């Protein structure tokens, strides 16, 4: 059983001088978010902060980039000074101890009980100038490794709502913070060493199908010097396909789960929120190709125009808003073009890639 250490602010100040990662309160969290997170080709505005304590949000710097990032904004479930290295305290809890409700963080859980503690939430509006929104981040927690596969499943969500998106969260938002292989939401039970901790049971991780697949993105930080957190992710990139020039709403939220102990945090580098064109991880994508796709609601097929009728078979691939492959098929000749049945289980904005010989074209359709 882990012991709980509650440290005062004065003790943390003594540790800061020897830590590689430093963090400090930067005043108004909403203003800090706009100042530090706005990256290329996106405009952020109307930021608001929803935290138990404003010092759950701050600025960090690390000349050694021990967590993979050298500077930016951090959101924690405790006071940010509890994140400073080295990792010499088994279970850091600094401040907090409060419970609050959040429908989106609660909806992420597969557990029957999901009480949200010490949430740290930043919300903002954004207008993308490209068609792929990206957010770079690192997730870390003091729940590692003992509480992996337990009901203390601290979690992170990046909920995006707006044109072309149809997710299960508030305002039809999708959760951008998903793991690269399994597609599971980011939490202690989905990202870990792949084994249950001393206070956990494999069955609780097993409720998340495919949870073992993303262990390569986890870093154990026992005796690490950069941060007090016992474990954290590699630098991850969340992606969503968006409509350039339209207005979207983003909520970045992190919370303790089923207790208010043992802090978790998300680190976001300078300019973390940015926008590019068709950077969904699709090899050979041709930016600026003329639209050649549409979705037929009647028979749920994708129609392709603009490919040579005598140039050989057309391979069709469909990707979700985060750039993960949904399905692939071979299109059949259909009058003056090509058509292929659309795979089940996808809705909202879908990226398509059609290949014929040496020609590759990409486009997007909205699937109901």
Secondary structure as UniProt FT lines:
FT   STRAND          5..6
FT   HELIX           9..16
FT   TURN            17..18
FT   STRAND          21..24
FT   HELIX           29..37
FT   TURN            40..41
FT   STRAND          42..51
FT   HELIX           54..56
FT   STRAND          57..62
FT   TURN            63..64
FT   TURN            66..67
FT   STRAND          71..76
FT   HELIX           80..83
FT   STRAND          92..93
FT   HELIX           103..107
FT   STRAND          116..128
FT   STRAND          132..141
FT   TURN            144..149
FT   STRAND          155..162
FT   TURN            163..164
FT   HELIX           170..172
FT   STRAND          173..175
FT   TURN            180..182
FT   TURN            188..190
FT   TURN            198..199
FT   HELIX           202..206
FT   TURN            209..210
FT   HELIX           211..217
FT   STRAND          218..220
FT   TURN            222..223
FT   STRAND          231..233
FT   STRAND          236..241
FT   TURN            244..245
FT   STRAND          247..257
FT   STRAND          264..269
FT   TURN            270..271
FT   STRAND          273..276
FT   TURN            283..284
FT   TURN            287..288
FT   STRAND          293..296
FT   TURN            297..300
FT   STRAND          301..304
FT   TURN            309..310
FT   STRAND          314..319
FT   TURN            321..322
FT   STRAND          325..334
FT   TURN            335..336
FT   STRAND          337..341
FT   TURN            344..345
FT   STRAND          348..356
FT   TURN            357..358
FT   STRAND          359..367
//
